[in-house]
């Protein structure tokens, strides 16, 4: 028999990586990570009123919707198999104040929305936030006193708000305001109110990022913000601090952990999953969404391909799911719709 050994065989020791890449069926057979509809959580923006679909300039393809229109959109999301949604309210300026007191109104926009969705689309999960920024006149996530975001008073308020949101039908409370002790306080408040089955998805590592700009336009807080959020969000340079923050949330009773933003913090996703083993999620935030959409609209990239590639990257980084404004588009693509 003629020896057909090649120089490449000698160099590689007869190990050729391309063997597993040679055909579509082999590539599918050995694929390590997969994105499915089950991985997607859809963040949406809601406004007061009726029959409103208001495009957000900085987020092409994303709208603010009144509750009735949002319910219609959520029915489609449920039909596509999306497991959960995460609503964010853009409330009237007249209802915003220094303490974000509107969050404690049982009939505020977020609670009205929650009740409406649970009645109309009961098979979809609802993940609600208790941060105060949509409700404050200064755009901060907590109560502002003499130029300082006061931790303990804010924690008391968000814990009361969490109970109200659970009463309205929220399945998961996702506190994003990054106050110390909030997870434990919310857990105690929920349990004392008989909501032991309501989970907490902690925004465990929310970084002081430049990627949030379009979101702040969406809920009309960008022009309100006095100062910055560096005293309570995490410095983007600090990975170890982020893990310490997450560890405290785990000790206080968080059921799930979130990293926000996403793409720039894939290392944190991996470290958190490895460290704690809890269900771990990433939030592909507004700036990440908008830069992909803008580049695609200019013809610089294949938008759908980049959408799916970035979503898959979160799975490779150890995430169990992703909050993304692409959720419905990605679900349609995954379903072949």
Order of alpha helices (4+ residues) and beta strands (2+ residues): alpha-alpha-beta-beta-beta-alpha-beta-alpha-beta-beta-beta-alpha-beta-alpha-beta-alpha-alpha-beta-alpha-beta-alpha-alpha-beta-alpha
